[in-house]
C-alpha cells in the first residue's frame, strides 16, 4: 500500500504556482525525509496531504486510495506543524482535555505517560514550557491519536540541538512501536540521514528525486580526477554536478549500470547531504525510481 499517491498535482495561489505536475508515490512503513530549498513546495505538498489545501489540478490520495482531507482520512492522519497549534494560556492537562474533545480517537493515558516520562508537568501552563517541551507536547498529542500516517512540517526549526535529538528519538521509537508511516520535512539534512530511510527532494514545485535512501546512495558516486581529462571522461558518464578545484575536478555521477573507474581517477561514496546539495544546485537534474515510476505509469493511462 502507498500512504501517499499524487497524480499531476498542481496548486496555484493567484499568479504563484506552488506545485506543478507533482506525481508521487510513497510506500507505507517508511520514515520519509522531505527536503528542498525555501519555496520548493514542501509545505504546500504537506498541506495537500493533510487536507489543508485543495489542489488546483490533479489528484492526491492517502492510505491506499482515500481522498486526502476527507473524514475517512482525517481520523488516520496526524499533523504537527512548525508552529504547533497549542493553547498557551491553559495548562498541559487542559490541553489534553481539548485534544480529547476534538478527536474521536484519543489515547489520553498514552499522552500522559509520554509527558510524564519527559518530566513535562501536567499542571504547568503550555506557554511556560520550553520550545522543546512544546514540541514534545505536540508530538504526544499526535501520537495519542494512534495515526497511520504522521506528517511533521519543520518541527525542529526552533529547537536547540539536544531538544532536536530528543524529538527525533521519540519519532523513531514510536514509529517503530506503532508501525506508522512518517513524512518529515526539515532543512537539517544531516539529522534526517540518521532516521529517514526514504527521500523526496523537491525543487521549483516539482518532485526532483525520490526513492529509498540506500538505493539512491548506491546509485550515485563522487568521482575525482585531473581536470584536463574532464571532457573525455564526462562523455561516458551521467553527471549530476561538476566542480573544479585547481587541477582536479569532482563529478557527482548517477550510475545507471556498474561503472568502471577511469585510470587515474578515484571514486568515493557519497553522503546524503552531498547528494541533496548536488541536485538542489542543478534543478534540471532528476532521479526517479521505485514507486514513483509506478505512479507515473498509472497517471499516463
N, C-alpha and C positions, 0 to 999 in steps of 0.2 A: 504494500500500500504506500502511496505517496501522501505525505502530510500537507504538501502544497503543490498545486499544479496551476500554472497560468499559461494562457494561450493568446498571443498578440495583445498583451495587456498594455494599455495606454492611459495616462492620466494627464489632463491639461488644466491648468489654473489660469484662466484668462488667456493671455498670449504665451504663457510659460508652459512648456512641455516637460513635466517631471518624469514621466515614464514613456517609453516609446517601444512598441513591439516587444514587450518583455515576455519571453516564453521560458518557462522554468518548471522543473520537477524536482522535488526534494523528498527522498525516501524517508520512511519512518525510522525511529530509533536512533537518529543522529543528533549530535551537537554541532550545529551549523554556525560557522563564522560568516557573517555578512559584513563585507568591508567595501570601502570605496572612499573617494575624496568627498569633501563637502559639496553638496549639490548633485551628487551622483544618482540620487533617487532612493537611497536606502530607507529613510523614514517613510516616504510615500509608499514604497512596496510593503513595509510592515503595516502601515495603516490600512492598506487594501486587504492584507491577510487577516487582520482582526476585525475588519468591517467598519473602520472609522472613515474610510474614503471609498467612494463609489467610482469604479473605473469609467473613464470616458469611452474607451473602446476595449474590446477583448473580453476575456472571462477569467475568473480566478476561483478555484475550489480548494477546500481543505479537507483533511482527514478522510481521504478516499472518495471524494466527489461531492462533499457537502458544500453548498453555496456559502462563500465567505461572508460573515456578518449575519447570517440567518440565525433564528432562535436555536436551531439544532447545533450550530457551530459555537455560539456564544457560551453555552454551558460546558464546552470541552476545550476552549482556548483561553488561556490566561495571558495578560499583557502587563508588563512593567515598563513604563516609560522613564526617561532620564529624570524628569520632574514627576516623582511618584505622586498620584492624586490622594494625598493624605490630609486629613483634617488636623491641622497643627495645634488648634486650641483645645482639643479634647485629650483625654488620657488614652494610653495604649489599649486598656481594657475596653473603653468605649468605642475605639476604632475597630476592635474585633466584633463588637456588637453591631456596628454599622455594616461591616462586611458580611456578617451572618444574615442580616436582614435583606441585603441587596442580592444575595446569591442563593439559589435554590439548594445548591450542594456546597456546604462549607463545614470543614472538619475543625471545629474550634479547639478541640483537645490537641490536635496536631499543631496548630498555630501557637497555642500557649506553651506546649512542651518545647517547641523550637525556640521561642523567645526566652524561655527560662534557661535553656542550655547556653544562650548567648548573653545571659545576665542583663536582659532588657526588662526593666521593671514595668509591670502592668499598670501601676498607678502613676507612672511618670507621664508628663504631657508630651505628646508627639513632637511639638515644636522645640522642646528642650533636648531632644535626642541628637546625637552627633549625626553627621551626614551618613556615616557607615551604618549606624543603628537604624536610621530611617530607611536606608536601602534594604537592610535585613528585614525590617518590618514589612516593607512592600513585598519582598520575596516570600515571607511567611504567609501573608495574606493570599498570594498567588498559589503557593503550594497547597494551602488548605482547601483549595477548590478541587484538588486532585485532577488537574487538567491532563489531556492527552498531548497538548501542544503548548509550550511555554515560549512566549515571544518577549525578548528583552531588547529595548532600544537604548543604547548608551547608558546602562545603569551604573557604570563605573566612573563616569566622567568627573564627578565631584568628590571622589573618594581618595584618601591617601593610600600609599602602596600596601600597607598592612590590611586596611579595610577591603581593598580590591582583592587581595589574596583570599581573605576570609569569605567574601561573597562568591568568588569563583569556586572555592572548595565546597560551599553549600550547593551550588548549582550542579557540580559534578556528582556529589554523593547522593543527592535527592533524585537526580536524573537517573542514576543507576538503580536506586531503590525502587523508584516508581515506574521505571521503564518508559518515561515520556520522551518526546522529541523536543529539542530546544533550538531556537533560532536566536542568535546572539549578535547584535550589531555593536561594533566598537572600533575606535581608531587605534587601539593598543594591540597591534598585530602580535607582538611578542607574547602577550598574555594569552591571546586566543590560541596560539600554537600549542600551549600546554594542555588545553582542554578540548578543543574542537577536533572533529575528525572529518568534517565536510566543509567545503569552501564555496561561497558565492561572492564573486567580485563584480561590482557594478561600476560603470563609467558612463557618464552623459546619459543617464536614464535607461541604459540597456545592460543586459547581463553580458559581461565580457569574458568571464571564466567561471566554470562550475565543475565540481566533481569531488571525489574523495581526496583528502589532502595527501594521503600516502601515494595515491595514483598520480596526482598532479606533480608531486615532488619527484617521483620516479621517472616521469616523462620529460623532465627538464634537467639541464646540466649547465654549469658555468664552464666555459672553455676559454683558456688563456693562452696567448701565443704572440709571436712577433707581428707587429702592426704592418710590416711590409708584405706579409703574406695574407693579410686580411681579405683582400678582394678575391683571391683564388680560392681560399678556404670557404668563404661565405657562400660561394656559388653552390656548394654541396649541402648547405645547412638551412634549416628553418629557424631563422634568427628572430627572436622577440625584441632584443635590445642589444646595442653595442656601445662600448665606452672605451675611449682611448686614454692611455696614461703613459706618456713618453713613447718608448719604443715598443710598448706592449699594447695589446687590445684585448678586451674582455667581451665575450659574447654570452648572452643568456639564450640557450638553444632549446627548442622544443623537439624532442626526438620522436619521430613517427615510427622508426624502427631502430634496431640496435645500431649504434653509431660507432664507427671506427675513429679513434682519436688520431688526428694527423700527426705525423712525425714532428717532434719539436714543440708540440703543444701539450697542455696539461688540462685535465678535466677534473672538476671539483663538484661535490654535492652542493645543492642549492638549499637555502633555508626558506621557510615560508615568507619571512619578511622580505628577502631578496626577490622572491618570485612575485609577490604582490607589488612591490615597488617597480619591478620591470614592466609589468602590464599597465600599472597606473601611468607610467611615463610614456607609454605607447598606446593610446586609446584605440587605435585601429587594429591592434593585435587581439586575438581571441583564442581561447582554449576551451572547447566544449567536449564533454564526454558523458558516458553513462546515461542516467535518467533524462538529462536534457535532450539528448539526441532522440530518445523515445518520444518525449513531449513534442519536439519539433516535427517528427514524422506524423504524429496524430493531428497536430494543428494543420498540416498541409492536406489532409484528406478531404 
